[in-house]
Amino acid sequence: MKFHIALVFVGLACSALAAPAPVEPQILKNLETSKTTNVLVTFKKTDTAAAFARFDSLALATRDAKLNTMYAILKDHADTVQADVIAMLEKSDSSKNTDIRQLWISAELIVRNADKDTVESLRNHPDVGSLVAEKFFPLEPVERRELNKDEINPQAQWGVDAIHAGTVHSRGNRGQGIVVVNVDTGVRHTHVALKSNFRGTIQANNNYAWYAPTGHAANPFDDHGHGTHTMGTIAGTANGIGVAPGATWIACKGCDANAYCSAFDLRECGNWVTCPTNTAGTNPDCTKAPNVSSNSWSGIQGDVGYDDILAAWRRVNIVPLYSIGNNGPTCRTAQSPGDRPNAIGVGSITVDNVISSFSSVGPTIDGRMKPDVAAPGSFVVSASSDSDTGYETWSGTSMACPHAAGVSALILHDRPNLNVDQLQAALVNGCQRISASGITCNGVSDNVYPNYQVGAGRIDAVASTNFAIANY
């Protein structure tokens, strides 16, 4: 009896010592001016590494098997970790208006419309590790200008020409059979250069082709213009704007009309890319996952928040391409996720074959070489969201990243079974040198390759596809 009593007292003592989970101050500030706010819930016993290890221990023959199995393992893991908290939220009267979104890759939860009582319940739950406030990352295109009809060159645009995509097209490779997604401000899917190869058009419905975490809009739209422009460079079919005009495209809306990207929406998009759902966010079908993911956005340097998503993408052969940021030419300005080890970071060059003055530069804050490659990003002509026939020029590393996504689609058309390491090797080994600007970062001159300005150099569709064909 004394032994049992002692155990009870020990248990009570441990319970008394358990502190509430830390809450980011911004959450409390938000609740001072609004009845509800959005929060990210992390868990004390997440251990996604163990779930990934279970997946890695399996020998899976096909990509579909990898996609389905990884989803099953990570979803089961997340369900187990989050079960008690979800049950609490579903039973609580104060939580009846919340919208719970499961991030199954990282075993985190997004709780939208959480009031003070809900936040208090979450912070005091023994499974909760922390409550994180929603952050917004600005899109920072350098220049944007609508073009008149007489300014549109019906031939290949300068960026498409500079990376020799047309030569690959002439061999019958326009990226057919490859699916590319952009995570951006949305896409005007009715644009003449984008309508025919949108998965939603091809299958006559938008499920598994379009997802908007905020609002769950059933039809694609772009209330800013950035996403339409980037998708035009990837897969546009008119006026020579597309690097891979034969590819099929899909889209996830992670950024809003004011050119701000919600960190929560971006994480939801990262999960959706890995296992797409219908437009309502239900009925996942992982076999609909794209081959290439183009992300023309960036956040805070050294941010690890997207690392689990990048790790998942690599395991199922989704190519993770990111713009490196527009904070150049100063050294150590490379931004996340493009500066992370599992991302392929893309810098920008001009029509004169030199680095764009705005292109962010490495090394990363922990000293690694970034960007990995560079691509055309200054005064790029592509589709406009203002009309179904409009075109614009934009500048930024946002414009460079989709060139690399298009080349990735061309490589995969020739070698569809490449893993991400092999695809990245083909991109890197096909790179060409650019004109040096006499800049040195971390003791490395920009006439030495790789360097912190453009990585391995300017991408080249011919050299990279040839490398893939010869080596894989």
N, C-alpha and C positions, 0 to 999 in steps of 0.2 A: 504493500500500500504506500509506504513512504517513497518507494522508487517511482511509482506512478505520479504521486503528488509532485515530486521533484521535477519530473518531465513536464508536467503541466506548467509549473512555474518557469521553467526554462523556455517553454514555448511562448508563454505570455511575455517574458522578458525580451525574447527575440522579436516578437510582434511589435512590442512597444518601441524597439529601436529602429524598426523599419521606417525610413524617412519617405515622405511623398516624392514622387518623381519630379525632377526639375522641369520647370515650365519657362519657355523663352519669354522674356519681358514683353515682346511685341504682341503676344497673344493677349496678355492682360490689358495692354494699351488699346488693342482693337475692341475689347469688350467694354471699355469706358465710353466709346462713341457709338457702338453698335450692339444690338442684342445678341448677335451671333458672330462667329468667326470660323475660319477653316484651320484645322490643326492636323499635323502629321504625328502619328503615334508610333514610337519605337518600343521594342520589347527587350526585357532583360535577357531572355534566353533565345535570341533569334537564331544564332549559329547557322547561318546560311551556308557556311563553308562545309558543314557536315552533309547538308542536302546536296550540294554540288559534288561532294566526294562520292556519294551514293550513285549519282548519275555517271561520274567519271569511271566508276568501276565496271560499267556495263559495256559490252561490245555490241554496238548497234550498227546495222548494215546500211540503212538508208537515212536520208535527211528527215523524211516524215517520221520515222521511228524515233529519231533523236528529238525532234520537236515535241511529239506527243509524250514521250517518256519524261523529258525534262519538265514539261508542264505538270504531269501527274505527280512527280516527286516533289517539286517545289510547291505546288498547290496543296498537297497533303501536308507538307511541313508547315506551311503558313496557316492552314486550318487548325492544326494542332496547337501552334504557338498562340494563336489569336482567339481560340474558342471561348474562353471565359470572358474576355473583354467584349467580344461581339455579343455574347449572350446578355451581358450586363446592359449594353447599349440598346438592344432590342426590347428589353423588359422595362427599361426606365421611362417614366413619363416625361422627364426632362429631355430625353433624347428622341422623342417621337418624331420630331421634324428634321432630324439629322439625316445625312446621306452618307452612307459608309461605302468606301471604295477600297477593296483589298489590293495591295501591291504584292502579288504572290511571289514575285522574284525575290524581293528583299524581306518578305515577311513583315511588312509595315502596313499601317492603315492610314488612309486619309479620311478624316471625319469632317464633312462639310456641314456648315450651319450649327456648330456646337455652341450652346449657350453657357453661361457661367456655371450652372449646376453640372452640366455635362463635363466641362473642363475639370471641375473639382472632383467629380467621380473618377475620371480618368487618372488624374494625378495621384489619387489615393489607392488605385488598384495595384495589388502587389506584383502583377505581371508587367506593368508599364515601366519602360526605361526612361522615357522623356517625352515631352510634348514640344513640337517644333512648329514655329510660325511659317505661314506661306510667304515665300520670297518671290520677287519678280525681277527677271533679267531683261534689260533693254536690248532690242535689236538696234544695231548702230550702222546701217548702211551709210556710206560716205556721200553718195550722190544719186539723184533720181531725176530723170527727165523723160516726159512723154514725147514720142516721135511723131512727126507728120508722116502721111502716107508716102510722100516723095523721098523721105529719108530712109525708108526701109530697103535694105539690100536683099533681093530675093535669093541671092546665093548664100553660101555658108558664111556665117558671121565670123569675125576675126578670131574669137576664142576657139571656135570649132575648127577653124582652119589651122590655127597655130599648133594645135595638138594632133593634127593630121587625122582627125576622125573620118574625114571624107574618103581617105584612101582605104580605110577599113570598111566603110560602107560599100565601096566599089567591089569589094570581095564578097559581097552578099551578107555581111554582118552589120546589122543595124540594132543589135541588142534583142532580137526576137527571142521569146521564151523566158526572158528575165523580168522579174518584178522588182520595181524600185519604189520606195516610200520616201516622202519627205515629212519631217516634223517641223511645222512652220505655222504661218498665219492662215492656212487653208489654201485652196486652189479654186480658181474660176473654171470649173470643169466643162463649161460650155464654150470655152475659147476654141476658135477654129484650129489652133495648133495643139490642143490638148484633149479634145472631146473623143476622138476615135480610139485612142489607146488607154483611156481610163477604164479600169476594171469594172466600175459601175456601169459604164456604157456597154461594155462587151457582154456583161451578164444580165443587163437590164434591171439591176437593182444595186443599191449602194452598200449592202451588207458586206463586210470583210474588205471593203474598198475605201471606207471613210469613217472616221471617228472623231467626235468633238467631246472631250471630257467635260467641259463646262457647257451645259445646255443640251447635250445629246442631240444636236440638230440632225435631222434625217437626211438633208441634202447638203452636199459640199458648198462652201462659200468661202470667200476671201475678203474680209472687210478692211484689209490693209494694203495688199498688193505684193508683199514680199514673197509669199509662198507661191503665187502664180508665176512670178518671175523665175524663181529658182527651179520650179518644175519644168518650165519651158526650156531651160538650159539642159536639164537632164534628158527630157524625152519629147520636146516639141517637134511637131511634124511639119511645120510650115516655115517658109522664109529662112531656112537654114539655121534655126536657133538651137536645135537639139543635137546633143552628142550621141544619144542612143534613141533615135526616133522610132525604132521598132520595139522598144521595151514597153511593158505594161506598167502603169503607175497607180499607186494608191496614196492616201494622205491621212495624217493625223494632225489635228489643229491644237498646237501647244502654245500659240501666241495670239494676242488679241488685236483689236482695231487700233490701239494706241502704241503698238510695237513693243509691248511688254509680254514676256513669256513667263507664265506661272510655273514655278518649280514643281508644284503638284501636278499640273496638267502635263508637264514634260515627263514626269515619272509615270503617269498613267499611259502616256503615249509609248514610253519604252516597254511597258508590259504588253500593250496592244500590238505593237510591232512584232513581238515574239510569239504572240498567239492571238491573231485578230478575232474580233467579235462582230456581231451585227451592230448597227448604228446605235442601238439602245445599250450596248455594253454587255450583252448576254450571248449565250450559245457560242462559246469560243470554238474555233476550228484552227488548230495550229498548223495544219497543212497549207493554210492560206498565207503563211508568213512570207514576207518579201525576201529577196536575195541581198538587196543593198539598201542601206538606210542613210539618207543624206540629211544632215543636221546643220543648217546655216544659222546657228545661235551659239552663244557662249555665255558663261557665267563667271564665277569667282575663281581666281587662280588656285590650283591645288584642291579643288572641291572634290571630295570622294563620294558625293551623294549618288552619282550615276555609275559607280564602279560595279555594283552587282548586275546592273543591266548590261553593261559592256561585257562582263564575264559570261553572262548568259548568251548574248548574241554571238560571241566567238565560238561557243560550244556548238551552236546549231548553224554555223556558217552564214550569219547575217553580217555583211560588211559594215563596220561602224565608222562612218566618215563625218568629220566635224570641221567647221571653219575655226581657225586658230585665233580670231579676234582682230579688231581694228584699232589697236592701241600702239602701233609702231610709229616711228622706226626704232624706238628705244629698246635696248636689250631687256630680257626678262619680263616681257609683256604677254607671253603666250597664256591663253585662258583655257579654262576647263569647259566641257570635258575633253576638248582637243588636246590638252596637255597631259592627259592621263595615259598610262602605259598601254592600255588595251584599245585606245582610240587611234584612228589614223587622222592626224591633224593636217589641215590644208591651208597653206599661205597663198598670197596673191601676187601675180605679176602683171605688168602692163603690156600694151601692144608693142612697145619698144624692147621687150624681153629683159626688163629689169624688175626688181622687186617693187611692188606698189608702196608708196610712202606710208600708207596707213597700216600695212600688214604687220600683225604682231610677230614678235621675234622671241626666240628662246635665249638661254636655256630655261627650263621649267624651274620652279622655286626650289626643287630638290636636285637640280643640276643635270637633268636629262636633255637629250637632243630633241628639239621640236622646232618647227613643224616637221612632219615626215616628208611631205612633198609640197609643190606649189602648182598653181594653175591660173589661167586667165581670170582676172577679177576686176579690172578697171574698164569702165565704160562698156559694159557687156549689154548687148541687145537681146531682149527676150520678151515674153508675153506680158501684157498689162492686164490687170484685173478690172480696169475701167470699162472695157467693152469686149465683145467677143472677137474683135478684129484688131485691137490695139496692141502697140509695142512700146517698150520703154528701154532706156539705158539706165543701168544701176552700176554702182561701184561698191566693192567691199569684199572681204574674204567670204562673205555669204554667197557671192557670185562665183568664187573659185571652187568652193566645195562641190557644187553640182556638176562642174566639169569633171571632177574626179569620180563622182558617182556614175556619170555617163560612161566614162572609160572603164570603170569596174564592170558595168553591164556588158560592154563589148568584150572584155576579157572572159567573162563568165559564159557568154554565148558560145565562144570557142571551147572553153573548158568548164562546163557547168558543175563539175564535182569538186572544184577547188575548195579547200578550207580557207579561212581568213588569212592565216599566215602565208599561204601560197599566193593568194590574191595580192596581198600587200607586197610580197617579194616581186611579183610581176610589175606592179605599179612602180616600185622603187627602182628596179633594174632597168625599166624603160625610160627613166627620167633623163632629160637633157640639161646641159649646163646653160645658165643664163649669163648676161653681161654683169660683171662684178661692179659693185658700187663703192668698194673700198671700205666696207664696214667690218669691224671686228667685234665679236661678242665672246666673252669668256675665253679670250686668247685664240679664237678660231676666226680666220679671215673668211670673207664670203667668196673667195676664189678657191677655197678648199671644200671638198665634198665628202660627206654631208656637212652642212653648216647650219647655223642657227637662224638664218634668214629664210632659206627655201628648202631646207632638208636635203633630199637627194637631187633636187632640181625641178624643172618644169616637166609635168607629165606628158607622155607621148603615146597615143593610141596604137600606132603601128609597132613601135618598139616593145610595148608591154604585151600586146597580143602575140607578137612573135616569140617573146620570151616564154609566155605561158605555153604556147604550142610546142616549143622546142624542149621544154623542161618538164612538162607535166602531161 
